[in-house]
């Protein structure tokens, strides 16, 4: 896919104050919140053409175009982030057509790309939040995104879209605030975090917590827990990429890393590849943000996040609103297995909510939604426009 040269700039939404703090689901409050976001396209006169996009675990709000500078992210805004991560789906003439729609994508609360997060300065102390930054729920993301949407004068979104962890946020926004949403696109995501995923996420938490530099999350004035974060990324990365794709991506040469490994010698290119992925990741992400997002994911239950009693109640608003859902599975996904999307679809069917369920056949695993836009575009275009070309 070709990268767009259209330059976009990050904008910021401020919400809350010392006198009116932002209350979170965990019971804590933040004196104020800043959310980084970007927009594409033009909002029409009656504000009816807006689409809210949610990014994946380690993604950003920079969906499309070229953004070479984000001072609020410091050194984390690496060159690999300068071009949008969904160029194949979002843009002029694309499936999410910015000639027709006004697209908004926020960076998550707790993030490290300009939104208020653990590395932000706490206005009450004058120091980075660090360990004091509260736990975040997906419902908190939906709540703050609603305030962002309302700030544009939007009373109804044409669609909410999300893939992976972004699909959890999209689902919760659409069920907590069903009157604000017409269409929902959920890609390679879930309905309730499985035991398997909770264990994999717990392994990553342990990797970061046990780094000698983690210091309970208060590390911003010293060495960062780079080894722990790199190991966490390595644990997760093997669920994002299908093993066949590993073989294609890994180079034939083997690189030794005496800085990371003192005794063990790397034996094959796959180990070299994973070390490279882990060490590259720490240059563009914050460990505390990573912990907050995977903790949010680990506790996810769509029914509970929407304060519903069961799936029937969860989708009651969607049914009365006449919402339409488009749900994608990837048959080679080892991160959000296809059975997870089937649970969502069964719940939609049981509640009488209109839906289309598509299984994408791919050898690229979970990352397919990033790498193969042509497999998703016709269905998304049809839902948004009633067109298939």
C-alpha positions in Angstrom: 0.0 0.0 0.0 1.3 3.5 -0.7 1.7 6.0 2.1 -0.1 9.3 1.8 2.0 12.5 1.7 -0.9 14.7 3.0 0.4 16.2 6.2 -1.8 16.2 9.3 -1.3 17.6 12.8 -2.3 16.2 16.2 -4.9 18.2 18.0 -5.9 18.1 21.7 -9.1 17.9 23.6 -9.1 19.2 27.2 -11.7 18.0 29.6 -12.1 18.4 33.4 -10.6 20.8 35.9 -9.5 21.0 39.5 -13.0 22.1 40.4 -14.7 19.4 38.2 -12.3 16.4 38.0 -12.8 13.5 35.6 -14.2 10.5 37.6 -13.1 7.1 36.5 -14.8 3.7 36.8 -12.2 2.5 39.3 -13.2 5.2 41.8 -10.3 7.5 41.2 -10.4 10.9 39.6 -8.1 12.9 37.3 -8.0 16.7 37.8 -8.0 17.2 34.1 -7.6 15.1 31.0 -6.0 15.8 27.6 -6.8 13.6 24.7 -4.6 13.7 21.5 -6.5 13.1 18.3 -6.5 13.6 14.6 -9.2 14.3 12.0 -9.6 13.7 8.3 -12.3 14.9 5.9 -14.9 17.6 6.5 -17.8 17.5 8.9 -21.0 18.2 7.0 -23.6 20.8 7.8 -25.8 18.6 10.0 -22.8 16.8 11.5 -24.1 13.4 10.3 -21.1 12.0 8.5 -18.7 11.4 11.4 -16.8 8.1 11.9 -15.0 7.3 15.1 -12.0 5.0 14.7 -10.2 3.2 17.6 -6.6 2.0 17.4 -5.1 -1.2 18.6 -3.1 -1.9 21.8 0.2 -0.1 20.8 -1.2 2.0 18.0 -1.7 5.7 17.9 -4.3 8.3 16.8 -2.3 8.8 13.6 -4.4 6.7 11.2 -3.6 8.3 7.8 -1.4 10.9 6.2 2.0 12.1 7.3 2.8 13.5 10.8 6.5 14.0 11.3 6.3 15.8 14.6 4.6 15.2 17.9 6.6 17.0 20.6 4.1 15.9 23.3 5.3 12.3 22.7 8.9 13.2 23.1 11.4 10.6 21.7 8.7 8.0 21.4 7.4 9.5 18.1 9.8 7.4 16.0 10.0 7.6 12.3 8.0 4.4 11.8 5.0 6.3 13.3 5.2 9.3 10.9 3.0 7.6 8.3 -0.6 6.6 9.2 -1.1 3.0 10.2 -4.3 2.5 8.2 -3.5 4.1 4.9 -5.0 1.3 3.0 -8.5 1.8 4.6 -8.8 5.5 5.5 -8.4 8.3 3.0 -9.8 9.8 -0.2 -11.6 7.1 -2.2 -10.7 4.4 0.3 -13.2 2.2 2.1 -13.5 4.8 4.9 -13.6 7.6 2.4 -12.5 11.0 3.7 -14.1 12.7 0.7 -17.4 11.6 2.1 -16.8 11.1 5.9 -15.3 13.1 8.7 -13.0 10.7 10.6 -11.8 11.1 14.2 -9.3 8.9 15.9 -8.2 9.6 19.6 -5.2 8.3 21.4 -6.4 6.4 24.5 -6.6 7.9 28.0 -3.4 6.5 29.6 -1.6 6.7 26.3 1.9 7.9 25.6 1.3 9.8 22.4 0.0 13.1 23.7 -3.0 11.9 25.8 -2.9 12.1 29.6 -1.1 9.1 30.8 1.4 7.8 33.4 4.2 9.9 31.9 2.2 13.1 32.0 2.7 15.7 34.7 0.2 15.5 37.6 -0.9 19.1 38.1 -1.4 18.4 41.8 2.2 17.3 42.4 4.2 18.8 39.5 5.7 15.4 38.8 4.9 12.5 36.4 2.0 10.4 37.5 4.0 7.2 37.3 2.7 4.6 39.7 -0.1 6.9 40.9 -1.9 6.9 37.5 -5.2 5.0 38.1 -6.4 1.8 36.4 -8.4 2.5 33.3 -11.5 0.6 32.0 -12.7 0.4 28.4 -15.8 2.3 29.7 -13.6 5.2 30.6 -12.3 5.4 27.1 -15.9 5.4 25.7 -16.9 8.1 28.2 -14.2 10.5 27.4 -14.6 9.8 23.6 -18.2 10.8 23.9 -17.2 14.1 25.3 -14.8 14.6 22.4 -17.5 13.7 19.9 -20.0 16.1 21.5 -17.4 18.9 21.3 -17.8 18.9 17.5 -21.6 19.2 17.8 -22.1 15.6 16.7 -25.2 14.0 18.1 -25.0 10.8 16.0 -22.0 9.0 14.5 -22.4 7.3 11.2 -20.1 4.5 12.5 -17.7 3.5 15.2 -14.8 1.3 13.9 -12.2 -0.6 15.9 -9.8 -3.5 15.4 -8.2 -5.7 18.1 -8.3 -3.7 21.4 -9.9 -0.9 19.4 -12.8 -3.3 18.7 -13.4 -3.6 22.4 -13.6 0.2 22.7 -15.9 0.5 19.6 -18.2 -2.1 21.0 -18.4 -0.5 24.4 -19.0 3.0 22.9 -21.8 1.5 20.7 -23.5 -0.2 23.6 -23.0 2.4 26.3 -24.2 5.2 23.9 -26.3 3.3 21.4 -28.3 6.5 20.5 -25.1 8.0 19.2 -24.2 5.2 16.8 -25.7 4.0 13.5 -23.2 1.4 12.4 -20.4 -0.7 14.1 -17.4 -2.3 12.6 -15.5 -4.8 14.9 -12.4 -6.5 13.4 -10.5 -9.3 15.0 -11.8 -8.4 18.5 -13.9 -9.9 21.2 -16.8 -9.8 23.6 -15.2 -10.9 26.9 -11.5 -11.5 27.4 -10.7 -15.2 27.5 -8.8 -17.0 30.2 -6.0 -17.7 27.6 -5.6 -14.0 26.8 -5.7 -13.1 30.5 -2.8 -15.5 31.2 -0.8 -14.2 28.2 -1.4 -10.6 29.3 -0.4 -11.6 32.9 2.9 -12.9 31.6 3.6 -9.5 30.1 2.7 -7.8 33.3 5.2 -10.0 35.2 7.9 -9.3 32.6 7.6 -5.5 33.1 7.0 -5.6 36.9 10.2 -7.7 37.4 12.5 -5.5 35.4 15.1 -4.1 37.9 14.4 -0.5 36.6 10.6 -0.6 36.9 10.5 0.8 40.4 6.8 0.2 40.8 6.2 2.5 37.8 8.2 5.5 39.1 11.2 5.3 36.7 10.9 8.6 34.7 13.9 10.2 36.4 16.2 7.2 35.8 16.6 4.1 33.6 13.4 2.8 32.1 12.4 -0.9 32.3 13.4 -1.6 28.7 14.2 -5.3 29.1 10.9 -5.9 30.7 8.9 -4.0 28.0 10.9 -5.7 25.3 10.1 -9.2 26.7 6.5 -8.2 27.1 6.4 -7.2 23.4 8.1 -10.5 22.4 5.4 -12.5 24.4 2.6 -10.6 22.6 4.2 -10.4 19.2 4.0 -14.1 18.5 0.2 -13.9 18.9 0.0 -11.1 16.3 1.9 -12.8 13.5 1.1 -16.2 12.1 4.1 -18.7 12.3 4.2 -19.0 8.6 4.7 -15.2 8.4 7.4 -15.4 11.0 9.4 -17.7 8.6 9.0 -15.2 5.8 9.9 -12.1 7.9 12.9 -13.5 9.7 16.1 -13.0 7.8 18.5 -15.9 7.3 21.4 -14.4 9.3 21.7 -14.8 13.1 22.7 -11.7 15.1 24.2 -12.2 18.6 23.3 -9.6 21.3 25.8 -9.6 24.1 24.2 -6.6 25.7 21.0 -8.5 26.3 22.3 -12.1 26.6 25.4 -12.7 28.6 25.5 -16.5 28.4 23.0 -17.7 25.9 23.9 -17.5 22.2 21.1 -16.9 19.7 20.6 -20.1 17.7 18.4 -19.2 14.8 17.0 -16.2 12.8 13.6 -16.5 14.5 15.2 -15.6 17.9 17.1 -12.8 16.2 13.8 -11.5 14.7 12.0 -11.5 18.1 14.9 -9.8 19.9 14.8 -7.1 17.2 11.1 -6.6 17.5 11.3 -6.3 21.3 14.2 -3.8 21.3 12.7 -1.7 18.5 9.4 -1.4 20.4 10.9 0.1 23.6 12.0 3.1 21.5 8.4 4.0 20.7 6.3 3.0 23.7 6.1 3.6 27.4 6.0 0.6 29.8 3.4 2.2 32.2 1.1 2.9 29.2 1.5 -0.7 28.1 0.6 -2.0 31.5 -2.6 0.2 31.7 -3.8 -0.9 28.3 -3.2 -4.6 28.8 -4.8 -4.4 32.2 -7.8 -2.7 30.7 -8.0 -5.5 28.1 -7.5 -8.3 30.6 -10.6 -7.2 32.6 -12.8 -6.6 29.6 -16.4 -7.9 29.6 -18.8 -6.1 27.2 -21.8 -6.6 29.5 -20.1 -5.3 32.6 -18.5 -2.3 30.8 -22.0 -1.2 29.6 -23.6 -1.8 33.0 -26.0 -4.3 31.5 -27.4 -7.4 33.2 -26.9 -9.7 30.2 -26.3 -9.7 26.4 -30.0 -9.2 25.8 -30.0 -6.0 27.8 -26.6 -5.0 26.4 -28.0 -4.9 22.9 -31.5 -3.6 23.7 -30.5 -0.1 22.6 -28.8 -1.4 19.5 -32.0 -3.3 18.5 -34.3 -0.3 19.1 -31.9 2.0 17.3 -31.6 -0.3 14.3 -27.8 -0.5 14.5 -26.0 -2.6 12.0 -22.9 -4.5 12.9 -20.1 -5.7 10.7 -17.9 -8.3 12.4 -14.7 -9.7 11.0 -12.8 -12.8 12.0 -9.3 -13.8 10.7 -9.0 -17.6 10.4 -5.3 -17.6 11.3 -5.6 -15.2 14.3 -3.8 -16.4 17.4 -4.5 -13.2 19.4 -8.3 -12.9 19.2 -9.3 -16.3 18.0 -12.3 -16.6 15.6 -14.3 -18.2 18.4 -14.3 -14.8 20.2 -16.0 -13.0 17.3 -18.5 -15.9 17.1 -19.5 -15.2 20.8 -20.2 -11.6 19.8 -22.2 -12.6 16.7 -24.2 -15.1 18.7 -25.1 -12.4 21.2 -26.1 -10.0 18.4 -28.3 -12.8 16.9 -29.9 -13.6 20.2 -30.8 -9.9 20.7 -32.2 -9.6 17.2 -29.5 -7.0 16.1 -28.8 -6.9 12.3 -25.2 -8.1 11.6 -22.9 -9.3 8.9 -20.2 -11.8 9.9 -17.2 -12.2 7.6 -14.3 -14.7 8.0 -11.2 -13.4 6.3 -8.9 -16.2 5.0 -5.3 -15.1 5.5 -1.9 -16.5 6.3 -0.8 -13.2 8.1 -2.6 -13.8 11.4 -3.9 -11.0 13.6 -2.0 -8.4 11.7 -4.0 -9.1 8.6 -6.3 -6.1 9.4 -3.3 -3.9 9.1 -1.6 -5.5 6.1 -4.4 -6.6 3.8 -7.0 -3.8 3.4 -8.3 -5.2 0.2 -9.8 -8.2 2.2 -11.9 -5.8 4.3 -12.6 -2.8 2.1 -15.6 -4.1 0.0 -17.6 -5.1 3.1 -16.8 -1.9 5.0 -17.6 0.2 1.9 -20.9 -1.6 1.5 -21.9 -1.0 5.2 -20.9 2.7 5.1 -22.2 3.5 1.6 -24.4 0.7 0.4 -21.8 0.1 -2.3 -19.4 -2.7 -3.0 -17.0 -0.8 -5.3 
